[in-house]
Amino acid sequence: MITIDGSEGEGGGQVLRYSAALALLTGEPFTIRNIRGGRAKPGLMRQHVTALEAACAIGGAECSGLTVGASELTFRPGSVTPGEYHFAVGTAGSTGLVLQTVLVPLMLADAPSRLVIEGGTHAMAAPPFEFLQKTLLPVLERMGPKLSITLERHGFYPRGGGRIVVNIDPSPLRPIECVDRGAFKDGKVEALVAGIPFDIADRELRAARKVLAEWPDEAFAPVQLRAEHGPGNALVLEAEFEHVTEVMSGFGKLGVPAERLAKSAAKRMAGYLASQAFAGPYLQDQLPLPLAMAGRGTFTTVKLSEHTRTAMSLIERFSGRGFRVSETAEGTHLVEVC
């Protein structure tokens, strides 16, 4: 039984999600105490409960203490069973983070799976749907599995109500090297608005254009969604390279001016563009697990986040597989499974 202090490392929900995925992959049970102890509101939130319920459903696991607000639980994995599953967060909690809990175990299952997940698709503290569709899944497909994802309905904070459908055709994972992102091909910035004044999109796009001044005017576009999908607003930025597409985002929030949101998101994208890194801040903490399960692999990234360091630490505890991190001549960080 592995015992984990949930306040260590990044101190949030990622510790839960990674631990559950690793337990399903290795057969190691775990107990976690001080759940989300590094957060202002510690304990399990609804989206974390759904993620663990999903892990229990696909993995025949037993989980004691799985209630909203709980600070301790014990997870005992069974065998992963592929199939058709439906998970509903019930809030604007991230559908993508629920998916990330069960994705790698199902990628290594013995038959295909189909997942329907309802909740938030464009909400703070989680990457948007476009990151899953254009960044994460295409990279994972290079490892062997066939993956597809569809957005059936947007879900913004606080209402939620989004819906994604994911199809997973599993395969043994082959090692890959994610070092060279290749030449820049195209950039795009979309301002999504639903049930809120349309001029918010225009203000965001003007602010983003000032930061990403080298991108052509046609790269910036407003997107009017049906009012019943809102109220909500998201700014989604995409930079397509030969070998990877980086997606960054900003989400509308009461009291935060549209210009400030857009400027911040655009500056993050500009920082990535100025580097030579393959993986941006969202992708870097998702690559260690599949690469470790493949036995080896490498990627370059911007400065390592606490999320990524926590992920690597958990992988080593559950699987014994370690990582070597070094700085390249170009100033990026090279992460290697060892």
N, C-alpha and C positions, 0 to 999 in steps of 0.2 A: 504493500500500500504506500503510494507516494503522498506525502503531506506537503501542501503548498500554502504559503502565506500570500493571500490575495492583495495585500497592500504593497508587496515588493514589485520592483521593476516598473512597468507602466501603471500598475495599480488599478486597472479598470477591467472592462468586460473581456478584453482580448485574452487575459489569463484564463478565463472560463472557457472561451471558445477553443483556444489552442489545446487546453488540457483535455477537453472532451474529444476533440478530433484525434489527438495522440493516444488517448486511452482506447478508442475504437481501433486504431491502427496497430497498436502494440499489445493490447490485451491487459494493460496495466491499470488497475483501479487507482483512484486518488480521492483524497479528502482535501478540501480547500477551506481555509478559515480566513476571517477578515476580508470577505468578498468585497471587491471594489473599495478596499480600504484607503486607496489613494484618491478617492473622489469626494467632492463636497457632500454628495448624498450617497453614502455607502450602502451596500446591500444589493440584492437582486432587483433589477427592473424587469418590466414585462417582456422586453425584447430578449433579455438574457434567459428568462424562463423558457421562452419559445425556442431559443437556440438549443438549450439543453433537452427540452422535450423532443426536438427534432433528432438530436443525437440518440436519445433513448429509443425513439421509434425505429430508426434505421438500424440501430445496433443492438436491439434486444437488451438494452441496459437497464439497470436499476439505479434510481437516483433518490436518495433520502434527503429531505430538507429543501426540496425544490418548490419554494413559494416566494412570491414577491416580497421583498424586504429582508429575506433571509441573509444571514452573514456567514453561514457555514453549510456545506453539503458534502455528501459522499457519493461518488459515481463508480459503479461497477459495470464494466462493459460486457456485452455478450458478443454475438456474431453479427456482422454487417449483412443485412438482407436487402438487396436491390428491389425496386418496385415503384409503384405510383404512390406519392405522398402529397398531402395538403397540409400546410402549416399557416396559421393566421396569428400574427402578433397581437392584433386587436387595438393597436395604437399606431403612432407614426414611427415606432421603432423600426430599424433598418431591415429590410428584406435581404439586402446583400450580406449583412453580417450573420444572419441566420444561415444563408447559403454557404458562407465560408466555413461554418462549423462542420458541415456534412459533405462538402464537395470532394475533398481528397479521399476520404474513405469510400465514397461511391465511385470515384474514378478508378479505384482498385478492386471493385466488386466483381462478381462473376457473371453479371447480366446487366442490361441497361436499366436506367431509372428515369422517371419523369417527376419533377417537383413543381408544385404550385405553391407560391409563397405570397401572402398578403400582408401589407403593412406600409411602411414608408419606403419610397424609392428615391426621393430627393429631400434629404433632411440633414441637419447638422450632425457633426461628429461621426460621419460615415461617408464613404465614397458613393457617388450617384450611380444609377443604373448604367449610364454610358461607360463608366470605368469597367464594370463587369463585362459588358458587351464588346468593347473595343480594345481594352487593355489586357485584363486578366485572362479571360477565356482564350483569346487567340494565342497568348504565350503558352498556356497550359496545353493547348492542342498540339503544340510542337513536341510535347512529351509522349504523344500517342493517342490519348482518348479523343473522341469526337464529342464536341460540346456545342450546344446552341441555347440561346436565351432570347425571350420575347417579352417586351413590355406591353401588357394589356391595358394598364391604367396607371397614371401617375399618382403618387401618394406624397403629399407635402405635410410638414408639421403645421398645426397640431392634429389635423384631421386623420391623416394616414389614408387608408383605403386603396393604396396601390396594389398592383398585382403583377407578378412576374411568373413566367413559365420556363423551366429549365429542363433540357434533355441531356442525359449523360450516357454515352456509350463507352464503357470502361476499356482499359488496356493496361498492361504492365507499363510502368513509367520508364522512359529512357532519359538519360542525362542530357542536359542541354547547356550551352554557354550563352548567356545573355550579357555580352560584353560590349558589342558594337551596335549602336542603334541605327547606323547607316545615315544616308543623306536625308535632309529635311525635304518633305514632299508637299505638305499642305497644312494650313492652320485654319481653325474655325472657332468662332465664339457665338454661342446662342444664349439669348436671354429668354427664359421660359416664364410666362405669366399666366395665371389662372384665377379668375374672379377678383382681380385687383386692377388698379388703373394701368393702362397700357404704357403711359409715359415713363413708368418705372423701368421698363425694358430699354427705352431710348436713352435714359440717363445712365444706366449701367453700361450700355454699349459705347457711349461717348467716352466714359471714363476709362474703359478697358482699351479703347482705341488709342488713347494718349500714351498708355504704357507700351502697347504692342504696335508701335507706330510703323514698323516695317511690314506689317501684314496689310494686304489690300482692303479697301472699303467693303468689298463683297464678302469678306470673311466674317463680317459682323452682321448678325441677323436676329431680329425679334421673333419669337414663336408664341402665338396666341393659342392657348389651350382652352378647352371648354370650361365654362365657369364652374360646373359641378365637380371638376377635378381639383378645385381649390377650396379656399384661397391659398395661394402659394406662389413662390417665385424662386427660380434657380438660375444662376449663371454658369454655363458649362463651357469650358475651354478645352479644345483638342489640338494637339500637335502631332501630326502623322509623320513618322520617319519610315525608312525602308523596312525596319525589322520590329518596330514597336510604335504604338500610338499612346502618348501620354494624355491623360484626362485629369483636369483639375476643376474645382467648382467653388462656388460661393452661394449661400442660401439666404434669402430675405428674412429679416427679423425685425419686429417692431422696435423702433428706437435706433436702428442702424441705417444711416443714409445709403441710398442705392450707390452713390458715387464711392463711398468708403468700401463697401462690399466689393465692388468691381475692381477698384484699384488694388486692394489686397490680393484678390484672386489672380489678377493679371501680373502682379509682381512675382507671385509664386511661379507662374508659368515662365516669366522672363528669366527667373533664376535657373530653372531647369534648362531652358534653351541655351543659356550661357555656359552650361556645363557640358561635359561629354558623356554624362551618365546614361545608362540604358534604363534603369528603373528609377522612377520618381518616388516621392514619399508614400503614396498609396501602395504602389506595387512592391516596394522593397520588403514590407513585412508579410507579404503573401507568398513570396518565392521560397523562403527557407524550408517550409514543410514539404512541398512536392519534390524539391531537389534532394532533401534528405531521404525521402522515401525512394527516390531513384538511385540512391547510393553515392552520387556525386553530382557536381554541377557548379557553375559559377555565375555571378552577375556583378555588374558595376552599378553604383548608385551614388546619390548625393550623400551628405552627412547622415550617418546612421541614426535613426530615431530610437527612442526608448522602447517603442512598440517592437521594433525589429530586434533589439538586444534581448528583450523579454522572450520573444518567439524563439530565438536561438538557444537561450538558456533552458526553456522548457523542453525543446527537442532533445537537447543533450541529456536532460534528466530522465526522460521517458525512453529514449532509443539508444543513448550512448553515442549518437552521431554528433560530431562537433563541427566547428566552423573556424576558418582562419580569415582574419580581416587585415587588409593592408591598404596603404594609400598609393595610388598610381601617380605617374609623372604628370598626368593631366589634372590632378587634384581630386579625382573621384575616389571612391572606396571600392575595392575589389573584395567580394565575399566568396569564399570557396568552401564547399563541403569537404570535410576531411575525416 
